[in-house]
Amino acid sequence: MAPNPSRRRESSRRAILTAAFDLLQEVGYAKLTIEGIAARAGVGKQTIYRWWPSKGVVILDAFLMLNEDGAGEPVLLPDTGDLHADLTAVLRATVVELTDPRYDQPMRALATEITHDPELAAAYAERLDKPMRHAKRHRLRSAQRAGQLAADLDLDVAVDIIWGPVLNRWLQRSGPLTSEYADSVVAAALNGLHPRPRNSRVGRTADGGAI
């Protein structure tokens, strides 16, 4: 039986992405080269350039390869009806992923390259950020419908408020990234995002006291 070309291509693709991911952790992004990836994967560098325009896009695909078990399925966040518990679980999982040595280097490399490479930024936004942001909005919209969030809440702003602090602390190394920090972010965000009763405005007397 003749070899299947598509299977051979997939085998080469995975070998290249695995080599890129392994080398990134060994030598760092600055010293990572297409030549080095090709040598580790046992392919010609022209094969890599035929499929990827830059090493940044190779790393993006290598990172996405780690999550291919659910490929083709829409990203969904847990929806138990308890928004606080669900967001706490998701942010804690985010902390675990961001602090995992296997993911730290690839994600930092991507974050750095995205600021300099518009093509990579567009690929990242379309293939990784867009599906995740959609899933986050979907979970918050469910809470909105259940009356757990204000009906007029801008969900994109809410996503930034909830997930932004964790990502910024990780990226800037501005403090310890722990499950306790994730818990405090959820608590602070939801305390400010809960719908307020219509008559919750507090009146003031002439001398400044509450009515």
N, C-alpha and C positions, 0 to 999 in steps of 0.2 A: 504494500500500500504506500502510495506517495505521501510524503510529509505534508501536513496541513500548514500552508503559509501563514494563516491568521493565528494559529496556535504558536508558531515559531515567533511571530512578531510580538505576541503577548508575552511570551517567555522572555524575549529580549527586553521588552519594556519594563517588566517587573525587575529584571536583573539590573537594569540601569537605575531605576528608582531606589532599589534596595542599596545599591552601591553608593548612590548620592547621599542617602540618608545616613548610612554608616560612616562615610567619610566626613560628613558634616560634623558629626559628633567627635570624630577623631582629630580633625585638623582645624575646625572652625570655618566659618563662611569665607573669611578673607583669603584663606589659603586653598579653598576648594576650587578646582578647575575642571573644565569639561574633559581635558586630557586625562586627569586623574580618575574621573568617573568612568571614562571609557576603558581605561586600563583595568580598573577594579571589576568592571562588568564583563570584560572580555569582548568588547565590540569596538568598531572604529568610531572615532569622534564625529565623522560625517553622519553616522547613523543617529547620533544624539541631535546634531544640528538639523537633521531632516525632520525630527519630531518636535523639537523644542527650540525656541529662538534665543534662550539665555539660561544661565544656571539658576536664576531666580524662579523661572517657570518650572524647571526640573524639580526644585525643592517644593514648590507648591503641589505638584503632582505626587511627589513622594509623601508629603504630609497627607494628602487626600487618599493615597493608597492605604494608609493605616486604618482608614474608616470605610473601606470598601464593602464590609460585610452588609451594610444597609444600603448599598448603592441602588439607586432607582426608587427607593422608598422616600416619601416625604419626611422631613425632620419634624418630630413632634416632641413637645415638652410634656412632662407629667401633668395630668389634670384630674386630681382627686376630689376637687371641690374646695380644698383647703389651700388658698393661694399662698399664704405664708409658708406652709410646709413645703409646697411644691417649689417655690422660689428658693427656699433655703436649701433644698436637696440639689437643685440645679447649680446654684452658686458654689456650694461645697464641692460638687463634681468638677466645676470649672477651676476651682483652686487646686484640686488634685491634679488635673491635667496640666495646668500652667506650671506647677512645681515638679512635674515628672521630668527627670533628666532627659528622657527620650524625646520629649516634645519641646523642651525649653529652647534649645539651639535652633531647630527648624523654625519655630514661631518667631523668635527674635530676629533671625535672618530675614524672614519674610517681612516683618514689620519694618526693618531697616530698608530693604530693597524697594518696598512699595513707595516709600517717600521719594525715590529717585527714578523709578521706572513706571511711567504711566500705563504701559501695556500690561505689566504685571499687576498693577493696582486694579485695572479693569477686570483682569482674569480672577483676581482674588475676590473682588466685590461680587462678581457674577456667580462664581462657583462655590464660594464658601460663606462669605458674609451675608449675601442676599437670602439664601435658604434659612440660615440661622436667625436672621432678623425677622423673617416672615414667621418662623415658629414662635419666636418670643412675642410678637404682636398678636398672634393667634391665641396664645395662652392668656395674655392680658385682656384681649377682647372678650374671651369667655368669662373672665372675672368681672368685666364691665357689665356684661349681660346679666350676671348674677347679682348685681348691685354691690359688688365688693370694691369697685373702683368708681370714681366719678364718671358720670356719663359723658361729660365733655372733655375728658382727659385726652391729650394728644399722646397716642400710643408710642410714636417714635421718640418723643421726648422721654416718656416713661422708660422705654428700653435703655436709653442712654443713662438715665438716672440710676437704674438698677444695676446694669452690667458695667457701666463706665468706671466706677471707682475701683473695682477689682482689676480690670484690665490696665488701668492707669498705674495702680500700685505695682503690678507685676512689671510693666514696661519700664517704669522709672525707678524701680527698686527703692521706693520711698518709704517702705516699712514692711514688717513681716506679713506675709500672705498666708493666712490661716483660716480654718473653718470658723473660728470665733469672729474674725473680721468679716467674713461672708455673712454670718448671722447678724452682725451689727448693721451692715449695709441694708439687708432686707428689712430689718426693723425700722431703720431710719427712713427708708423709702416709703414703706407702707404707712407709717404714721403720718406722713405728709400727703399721701395719695388717697387715703380713705375718703369716701364721700362724706360731706358734712350735712347735718340736719338743716333743713331750710331756715329754722329759727335759731340757728346757733350763734348769730351775731350778738355780741355782748354790748349792751348800751352803757353809756357813761353819764354819771351825774356831773353837775357843774364843777364839783370839787375833785373830779377824776375818779371817783369810786364807781364800782360796777353796780349796775341796776339789777 
